[in-house]
């Protein structure tokens, strides 16, 4: 039985309802989201085999962008063509967008309410620990040679001591990887990535030996169609923004900035956070450092990819600047959040719809390039710098000249121990720290 007949046993609308459900329950960051998809699609539903699942995952891991969302898009596309991929990718993000718009409004409009302030007081130290855990997790997966350790340390010093822009760090790492891959290829071999328990998927609808469906066969015509559609989907909204507001307007600059950010997220959402921080906080001033930490906390507590923190940045920046006038604060925030989400995720869809057919034609032959491995190593150092920066703003909120916030420091330490030593779930740690924050603020 060929793949077209097999996939018909799972209708588009059956898959649609699953992707909708996934959008509301995809907590736990990329590792948790990928594990959830593996459990649901490979183990329980047997929509595709272990081998096909990991083949798709390996491709998504070397792309810039949120790998879990791209994996959902890939599987949806493989099963039900372009509409399946679009449905899977959009539904992975949409619930998170609506939730973050609502939570961002509550945050900026009622953030001074005692219990809300207490909640964020407890969560902020946990966020610093979570980012530290991300650096450890990626580092343990990637840093398996002296060269990669050197790249990670150099990238940390570059951004920590010299304030080198993140794109330059990525470029330098790519050049080192390109050269090093030819001089010492063993030093730049990609590590194991996300692991999944091997399971028997003999009866999978899309199995190891299932022929590639016709829509997933690579053709130049289809590639150019996808690229043309992508160009229009980017140019039309950007052109309307420039026509209506001009190039220097905040909405236009946000859209352009997050387009660039979408192309620099090698290594997952934590990798792009330093770039977003440099731009949104230091360059444009759309949000403050404290608000950025709070936004990351909200991103950790909502389903969907963590990079959805960009919706918070857009909402708060537009709301605070009253871009559509003082009577349309919420509308300005919601519009900005939607725009930055559009421009952040558009490249991810293009990578899958344009590159998917090539990947399907090269099963088991996809090679991780040395430049990408070097970039991921550099990302470890950049994320470590971000963890230290967040920690500094949490335990010394008024700067080194002021007194140390011992309570915040203790919460951060406890959160780090819970995550790194006892391997507790991120949501559990955030919930406990948030509750502690509320109780502490009630007593003060």
C-alpha positions as CSV (number, residue, x, y, z in Angstrom):
1,X,0.0,0.0,0.0
2,X,1.5,3.4,-0.9
3,X,1.7,6.4,1.3
4,X,-1.3,8.2,-0.3
5,X,-3.6,5.4,0.5
6,X,-2.2,5.0,4.0
7,X,-2.4,8.6,4.9
8,X,-6.0,8.7,3.8
9,X,-6.8,6.6,6.9
10,X,-6.0,9.8,8.9
11,X,-8.1,12.5,7.4
12,X,-7.0,16.2,7.2
13,X,-9.6,17.1,9.8
14,X,-8.5,14.3,12.2
15,X,-5.0,15.6,12.0
16,X,-6.3,19.2,12.3
17,X,-7.9,18.4,15.6
18,X,-4.7,16.8,16.9
19,X,-2.6,19.8,15.9
20,X,-5.1,22.1,17.6
21,X,-4.9,20.0,20.8
22,X,-1.1,20.0,20.6
23,X,-1.1,23.8,20.4
24,X,-2.8,24.0,23.9
25,X,-0.7,21.3,25.6
26,X,2.8,21.8,24.2
27,X,4.5,22.9,27.4
28,X,8.0,22.1,28.5
29,X,10.1,23.8,25.9
30,X,11.4,22.1,22.7
31,X,12.6,19.0,24.4
32,X,9.3,18.4,26.1
33,X,7.3,19.3,22.9
34,X,9.4,16.9,20.8
35,X,9.0,14.2,23.3
36,X,5.2,14.8,23.4
37,X,5.0,14.5,19.6
38,X,7.1,11.4,19.6
39,X,4.8,9.8,22.2
40,X,1.6,10.8,20.4
41,X,2.6,10.3,16.7
42,X,5.1,7.5,16.8
43,X,4.1,5.4,19.9
44,X,0.4,5.9,20.4
45,X,-1.1,6.8,17.0
46,X,1.6,5.3,14.8
47,X,1.2,7.9,12.1
48,X,4.8,7.6,11.2
49,X,7.8,5.4,12.1
50,X,10.6,6.1,14.5
51,X,13.0,6.4,11.6
52,X,10.9,8.9,9.6
53,X,10.3,10.9,12.8
54,X,14.0,11.2,13.6
55,X,14.9,11.9,10.0
56,X,12.6,14.9,10.0
57,X,13.8,16.0,13.5
58,X,17.5,16.0,12.3
59,X,16.6,18.4,9.5
60,X,14.7,20.7,11.8
61,X,17.6,20.8,14.3
62,X,20.0,22.3,11.8
63,X,17.6,25.0,10.7
64,X,17.3,28.4,12.3
65,X,14.0,28.7,14.1
66,X,11.9,26.8,16.7
67,X,12.6,23.1,15.9
68,X,9.5,21.7,17.6
69,X,7.2,23.9,15.6
70,X,9.1,23.1,12.4
71,X,8.8,19.4,13.2
72,X,5.1,19.7,13.5
73,X,5.0,21.6,10.2
74,X,7.1,18.9,8.5
75,X,4.9,16.0,9.7
76,X,1.7,17.9,8.8
77,X,3.1,18.6,5.3
78,X,4.3,15.0,4.8
79,X,0.8,13.7,5.6
80,X,-1.5,16.2,4.0
81,X,0.5,18.4,1.6
82,X,0.9,22.2,2.0
83,X,-2.4,22.7,3.8
84,X,-1.4,20.0,6.4
85,X,1.9,21.7,7.0
86,X,0.4,25.2,7.3
87,X,-2.3,23.9,9.7
88,X,0.2,22.1,11.9
89,X,2.6,25.0,12.1
90,X,0.0,27.7,12.7
91,X,-2.0,25.7,15.3
92,X,1.3,25.1,17.2
93,X,1.7,28.9,17.6
94,X,-1.8,30.4,17.6
95,X,-3.0,29.4,21.1
96,X,0.2,30.8,22.5
97,X,-0.2,34.1,20.6
98,X,-3.7,34.6,21.9
99,X,-2.6,33.7,25.5
100,X,0.4,36.0,25.4
101,X,-1.6,39.0,24.0
102,X,-4.0,38.6,27.0
103,X,-1.3,38.0,29.5
104,X,0.9,40.9,28.2
105,X,-2.1,43.2,28.6
106,X,-2.7,42.1,32.1
107,X,1.0,42.5,32.8
108,X,1.3,46.0,31.6
109,X,-2.1,47.3,32.7
110,X,-2.2,45.6,36.2
111,X,1.5,44.7,36.8
112,X,1.6,46.8,40.0
113,X,-1.2,44.8,41.7
114,X,0.4,43.2,44.7
115,X,-0.2,39.5,43.8
116,X,0.8,40.1,40.2
117,X,4.0,41.8,41.4
118,X,4.7,39.0,43.8
119,X,4.2,36.4,41.1
120,X,6.8,38.0,38.9
121,X,9.1,38.6,41.9
122,X,9.3,34.8,42.4
123,X,9.4,33.8,38.8
124,X,12.3,36.1,37.7
125,X,15.0,34.3,39.7
126,X,13.6,31.0,38.2
127,X,14.0,32.4,34.7
128,X,17.7,33.1,35.3
129,X,18.1,29.4,36.4
130,X,16.1,28.2,33.4
131,X,18.4,30.0,31.0
132,X,21.4,28.6,32.8
133,X,19.9,25.1,32.4
134,X,19.5,25.8,28.7
135,X,23.2,26.6,28.4
136,X,24.1,23.4,30.2
137,X,21.7,21.3,28.2
138,X,22.9,22.5,24.8
139,X,26.5,22.5,25.9
140,X,26.4,18.9,27.1
141,X,25.0,17.9,23.7
142,X,27.4,19.9,21.6
143,X,30.8,20.5,23.3
144,X,32.5,17.3,22.7
145,X,35.9,18.6,21.5
146,X,38.5,21.1,22.6
147,X,37.8,23.2,19.5
148,X,34.1,23.5,20.3
149,X,34.9,24.4,23.9
150,X,37.2,27.1,22.7
151,X,34.5,28.5,20.4
152,X,32.0,28.6,23.3
153,X,34.4,30.3,25.6
154,X,35.5,32.8,22.9
155,X,31.8,33.7,22.1
156,X,31.1,34.2,25.8
157,X,34.0,36.6,26.2
158,X,33.1,38.4,23.0
159,X,29.6,39.3,24.1
160,X,30.3,39.6,27.8
161,X,33.5,41.7,27.7
162,X,33.4,43.3,24.3
163,X,29.7,43.5,23.6
164,X,30.1,42.1,20.1
165,X,26.8,41.9,18.2
166,X,25.3,38.5,18.1
167,X,25.2,38.3,14.2
168,X,29.0,38.9,14.1
169,X,29.5,36.1,16.6
170,X,27.4,33.7,14.4
171,X,29.4,34.8,11.3
172,X,32.8,34.3,13.0
173,X,31.7,30.8,14.3
174,X,30.5,29.8,10.9
175,X,33.9,30.8,9.3
176,X,35.8,28.9,12.0
177,X,33.5,25.9,11.5
178,X,34.0,26.0,7.7
179,X,37.8,26.0,8.0
180,X,37.9,23.7,10.9
181,X,35.6,21.2,9.2
182,X,38.3,20.7,6.6
183,X,41.3,20.7,8.9
184,X,39.8,18.6,11.7
185,X,36.4,17.2,10.8
186,X,36.2,14.9,13.8
187,X,36.3,18.0,16.1
188,X,33.2,19.5,14.5
189,X,30.9,16.4,14.2
190,X,27.4,17.1,15.5
191,X,26.4,15.5,18.8
192,X,23.4,13.3,19.5
193,X,20.7,15.9,19.7
194,X,17.4,15.1,21.2
195,X,17.0,11.5,22.1
196,X,13.9,9.3,21.7
197,X,13.3,5.9,23.0
198,X,13.4,3.4,20.2
199,X,10.0,1.8,19.6
200,X,8.6,-0.7,17.2
201,X,6.6,1.1,14.5
202,X,6.2,-1.7,12.0
203,X,2.6,-0.8,11.4
204,X,3.1,2.9,11.1
205,X,1.0,4.7,8.4
206,X,4.2,6.3,7.1
207,X,6.8,3.6,7.7
208,X,10.5,3.2,7.1
209,X,9.9,1.8,3.6
210,X,6.8,3.7,2.6
211,X,7.4,5.4,-0.8
212,X,7.7,9.2,-0.8
213,X,4.3,10.8,-1.7
214,X,4.1,12.6,-5.0
215,X,3.8,16.1,-3.3
216,X,7.1,15.4,-1.4
217,X,9.2,14.6,-4.5
218,X,11.6,17.4,-5.2
219,X,11.0,19.5,-8.4
220,X,12.5,22.8,-9.3
221,X,9.0,24.0,-10.3
222,X,7.6,23.4,-6.8
223,X,10.6,25.0,-5.2
224,X,10.3,28.2,-7.2
225,X,6.5,28.3,-6.5
226,X,7.2,28.1,-2.7
227,X,9.9,30.8,-2.9
228,X,7.7,33.1,-5.0
229,X,4.8,32.7,-2.5
230,X,7.2,33.3,0.4
231,X,8.5,36.5,-1.2
232,X,5.0,37.8,-1.6
233,X,3.9,36.9,1.9
234,X,6.9,38.9,3.2
235,X,6.8,41.8,0.8
236,X,3.1,42.6,0.9
237,X,2.7,43.2,4.7
238,X,6.1,44.9,4.8
239,X,5.2,47.1,1.8
240,X,1.9,48.1,3.5
241,X,3.7,49.0,6.7
242,X,6.1,51.2,4.8
243,X,3.4,52.8,2.8
244,X,1.2,53.5,5.9
245,X,3.8,54.4,8.5
246,X,7.2,54.8,6.8
247,X,10.5,52.8,7.3
248,X,11.4,54.4,10.6
249,X,8.1,53.7,12.3
250,X,8.2,51.3,15.3
251,X,5.9,48.7,13.6
252,X,8.0,48.6,10.5
253,X,11.3,48.4,12.4
254,X,9.9,45.6,14.6
255,X,8.9,43.6,11.5
256,X,12.3,44.1,9.9
257,X,14.1,43.3,13.2
258,X,12.3,40.1,13.8
259,X,12.7,38.9,10.2
260,X,16.4,39.1,10.9
261,X,16.0,37.4,14.3
262,X,14.2,34.5,12.6
263,X,17.2,33.8,10.5
264,X,19.7,33.7,13.5
265,X,18.0,31.2,15.8
266,X,20.4,28.4,15.4
267,X,20.3,26.3,18.5
268,X,16.7,27.1,19.4
269,X,14.9,30.0,21.1
270,X,17.5,30.5,23.8
271,X,20.0,31.2,21.1
272,X,18.1,34.2,19.7
273,X,17.3,35.7,23.0
274,X,20.6,37.6,23.3
275,X,20.0,39.1,19.8
276,X,16.5,40.1,20.8
277,X,17.7,41.5,24.0
278,X,20.4,43.6,22.3
279,X,17.9,45.0,19.8
280,X,14.7,45.3,21.8
281,X,16.3,46.5,25.0
282,X,19.5,48.2,24.2
283,X,19.1,49.4,20.6
284,X,15.5,50.3,20.3
285,X,14.3,50.5,23.9
286,X,11.0,48.8,23.1
287,X,11.1,47.0,26.5
288,X,13.3,47.4,29.6
289,X,15.6,44.6,30.9
290,X,13.2,43.9,33.7
291,X,10.3,43.6,31.3
292,X,12.3,41.3,29.1
293,X,12.9,38.9,32.0
294,X,9.1,39.1,32.8
295,X,8.3,38.3,29.2
296,X,10.5,35.3,29.2
297,X,8.7,34.1,32.3
298,X,5.4,34.4,30.6
299,X,6.8,32.6,27.6
300,X,7.9,29.7,29.8
301,X,4.4,29.4,31.4
302,X,2.4,29.3,28.1
303,X,2.2,26.5,25.5
304,X,4.0,26.8,22.2
305,X,7.6,27.7,21.3
306,X,9.5,29.9,23.7
307,X,10.4,32.3,20.9
308,X,6.8,33.5,21.3
309,X,8.4,35.9,23.8
310,X,8.6,38.1,20.7
311,X,4.9,38.6,20.9
312,X,5.3,40.0,24.4
313,X,8.1,42.4,23.2
314,X,5.9,43.6,20.4
315,X,2.8,44.1,22.6
316,X,4.6,45.9,25.4
317,X,6.6,48.1,23.0
318,X,3.6,49.2,21.0
319,X,1.3,49.6,24.1
320,X,3.9,51.7,25.9
321,X,4.5,54.0,22.9
322,X,0.7,54.3,22.2
323,X,1.5,53.7,18.5
324,X,-2.2,54.0,17.5
325,X,-3.1,56.8,19.9
326,X,-4.0,56.8,23.7
327,X,-7.5,55.4,23.0
328,X,-6.2,52.3,21.2
329,X,-3.5,50.9,23.5
330,X,-4.6,47.3,23.4
331,X,-5.2,47.4,19.7
332,X,-1.7,48.7,19.1
333,X,-0.2,46.0,21.3
334,X,-2.2,43.2,19.7
335,X,-1.3,44.4,16.2
336,X,2.4,44.6,17.0
337,X,2.3,41.1,18.6
338,X,0.6,39.7,15.6
339,X,3.1,41.3,13.2
340,X,6.2,40.2,15.0
341,X,4.8,36.7,15.2
342,X,4.1,36.7,11.5
343,X,7.6,37.9,10.5
344,X,9.3,35.6,13.1
345,X,7.6,32.4,11.9
346,X,7.3,32.9,8.2
347,X,10.8,31.7,7.5
348,X,10.2,28.5,9.4
349,X,7.3,27.5,7.1
350,X,9.5,28.3,4.0
351,X,12.4,26.2,5.3
352,X,10.0,23.2,5.6
353,X,7.9,23.6,2.5
354,X,10.9,24.4,0.3
355,X,13.5,22.1,1.9
356,X,11.2,19.2,2.8
357,X,11.2,17.5,-0.6
358,X,15.0,17.6,-0.8
359,X,15.2,16.0,2.7
360,X,12.7,13.3,1.7
361,X,14.9,12.5,-1.3
362,X,18.0,12.2,0.9
363,X,16.8,9.9,3.7
364,X,19.7,8.7,5.9
365,X,22.1,10.9,3.9
366,X,21.5,14.3,5.6
367,X,24.8,15.6,6.9
368,X,25.3,18.2,9.6
369,X,27.8,20.7,8.4
370,X,30.7,21.9,10.5
371,X,29.7,25.6,10.4
372,X,26.4,24.8,12.0
373,X,28.1,22.8,14.7
374,X,30.4,25.7,15.4
375,X,27.5,28.1,15.5
376,X,25.7,25.9,18.1
377,X,28.9,25.9,20.2
378,X,29.1,29.7,20.1
379,X,25.5,29.8,21.1
380,X,26.3,28.1,24.4
381,X,28.6,30.9,25.4
382,X,26.1,33.5,24.4
383,X,23.3,31.9,26.4
384,X,25.6,31.6,29.4
385,X,26.1,35.4,29.2
386,X,22.4,35.9,29.0
387,X,21.9,33.8,32.2
388,X,24.4,35.9,34.0
389,X,22.8,39.1,32.8
390,X,19.4,38.0,33.9
391,X,20.8,36.8,37.3
392,X,22.5,40.2,37.8
393,X,19.3,42.1,37.1
394,X,17.4,39.8,39.4
395,X,19.6,39.8,42.5
396,X,20.9,43.4,42.1
397,X,17.9,45.1,40.6
398,X,19.3,48.6,41.4
399,X,22.8,47.8,40.3
400,X,26.0,46.7,42.1
401,X,26.0,49.9,44.1
402,X,22.8,48.9,45.9
403,X,22.3,46.0,48.3
404,X,22.0,42.4,47.2
405,X,18.4,41.0,47.1
406,X,19.2,37.9,49.2
407,X,15.7,36.5,48.8
408,X,15.9,36.5,45.0
409,X,19.4,35.0,45.1
410,X,18.1,32.2,47.3
411,X,15.2,31.5,45.0
412,X,17.5,31.5,42.0
413,X,19.9,29.1,43.7
414,X,17.0,26.8,44.7
415,X,15.6,26.8,41.2
416,X,19.0,26.0,39.7
417,X,19.5,23.1,42.0
418,X,15.9,21.8,41.3
419,X,16.5,22.0,37.5
420,X,20.1,20.8,37.2
421,X,20.5,18.3,40.0
422,X,17.0,17.0,40.6
423,X,15.8,17.4,37.0
424,X,12.5,18.8,38.0
425,X,10.0,20.0,35.3
426,X,10.3,23.7,34.3
427,X,6.6,24.3,34.9
428,X,6.9,22.8,38.4
429,X,9.8,25.1,39.3
430,X,8.1,28.2,37.9
431,X,4.8,27.4,39.8
432,X,6.6,26.9,43.1
433,X,8.8,30.0,42.7
434,X,5.8,32.1,41.6
435,X,3.9,31.0,44.7
436,X,6.8,31.8,46.9
437,X,7.0,35.3,45.4
438,X,3.3,35.9,46.1
439,X,3.7,34.8,49.7
440,X,6.8,36.9,50.2
441,X,5.2,40.0,48.8
442,X,2.2,39.5,51.1
443,X,4.4,39.4,54.1
444,X,6.5,42.4,53.2
